Every structure is written in C-alpha cells, then in structure tokens.
C-alpha cells in the first residue's frame, strides 16, 4: 500500500506525446492526491483513464478566477493537490505560476516532479550549442512584435528556443532570416510521437521544405547563437539574401545583409535582383 501523501501542491510533469514517458512517481502522486488542477479536464481525463486512475478534476487555466485559485489552495493546505498541464511540465508556457506563487506566500508545501518538457527534448535533438540557451516562449503572432523579440534576444550569445504553431512557421522563418541572417535553425515537431522530426538548415532551406511539405502538430523553433564575425563566402551570401528576400524587397534585403556582413550594399542589391 502506498504511503499517504503529505498536504501541499504537487507540480507534476505529464507526457508531451508518448504516454510511456509518464514516471512511476508521477503516477503514484496522481493516484494519491485529493484533487488535480488541470488545463482541460477532457485531456487530463484521457491520461488518467489510460493510467486507470479516478480523481477529482478542477479546471485551472489562464482564465481561472481568483476564487478558483483560493479554492485549490484551501484544499492544498490540508490535503495533497496535483497541478498538471495538458502536456509537459506545468508553468513552462503553461498556467500555474500564480498558483505556485500564492502557495509559497501562504506557506503551503510545494513539490515538483521532473519529467517531459518539449524545450529540453528539442534542445537535445537539434545539435545546436546547449551549454547556454534562452527559452522565449511562444513567438508573437504579429510580424512587428515577432521581429522585435528576435532582434532583442538575438543579441544573447546562446541558443534561442521558441514555441510556434504550424500555420505561423513560414512567417517565423522569414522573420528569422531577416533579423538574424546566417544563424543555424532547427525545427522540431511531433516530439516523442510516431512522426517525430527535427530538421535543421538555413531559414530559406527550411521555408522551402515546409512550403512543399506543410507541417502539422506542435513546433519548437531553435536558433543557433551568433558566431564569430568573419567574411561569408559567395554561397553563404546567397543564402542570406534568399532568406531576407522571403520577407523584404531586394533593396531592404541587401541593406540587412550588408549590415550583418559588412559587405558592399550596392553589390548585394545587384545580386538580390538576380536571385529575385
């Protein structure tokens, strides 16, 4: 017989695709709590059905009221309560930080159970430097805001990791090519599932591939850190121009590549016209 859990809030990571990734400890906690706070009761209900667990589910998402938060914490003060997201580790671009923050303020015991995270899985597959990385959450949907985020975080000497959606991938790759020319990029999708894929290349190469093979599923975008300044070769210059031309006119593309490489703007403009 399992040892009863102490009162408190248990932060439980759940599978991001493959149900076999649930940990024995997570199953034990989910089986032993008085209630489970979840984003979508239908999604969590399917996981619990797979595990053979019956539990009280309380919806807790980004739109949850203060009353719902108070109710959960009132239970957690006297009984064990689990917090899960639809997939992966709670709080990582998922609801929960207000609940955890308030639990700390009230002196309620907190326990975090490590487990699946799309950020970490993608980082291990991409082959990009992993000694330093920055997770930027979801890239903005609007082009101006997206470019501002890329320009700001692009100054950091670290691999950048973002969540994105399939319908916005083409626009995101175009923005990366324009704002961060010359960077290595990887697209990871359907992680831990049957059709898992992690494809790397330049923004232009990836944009061409996914234009021919429209992606499905959830996406993690990774961008390599800036390299040492050096004069790019002819092939690399063409790649930079092609990437910039995905979103801008030849004159603007030439200006961006000139700024990034120090090469002559007029020569780049002439070459951009040829490539266009």
C-alpha angles and dihedrals in degrees: 000000000000119000110254114254121246118243115272145084117299116199105209126192114216131196119286092209115325109072089205089074094074109113123233089238091054090051091050092051095045089050093050106044126101093225141002122220109210141168096234122014091206094056095045090042090061091051092049091048089053089051094045093241127143114199143154108262123204118188113237119169139139090291096050114132127239087248091059090049091049090049093053093047092048088057093044091054089066106018137029115272126185126214117204136166126215089266137354130004117344118244093027096113085323133099121278115078094101090050092049093044093052091046089056091048090053094047094246113157115255127203124179120201111204119224145121121006124171090212093060095040092052092046092054092050101044099071092224124131107289102179088093126020138162122212110211100181117223117352110240117262095226116080097227094050091044092054092047091055092048093048092049099046093036089075091066115095094229140089110274120221124194138170116231142169128244095242091054098043096096092052091047093051090049091051092048091050091051100042101032106029117184096025122133111241134195131193116204119187142166088020116200090002131110095268097041113162137179113183124179135192141098119321089252093052093048093045090053092049096048092044086061094038109035108213127235132195133031118327137211115198119202127190123193121234122263113277130219114292111262137147109270122227125245094265093049091048090053090050090051092049093047090051092049092046090060088076108015144049119263093259093052092043091052091050092051094048091045090054092049098045107024090235124142111284096211092053091047091050091053091050092046090056090053092050093045 
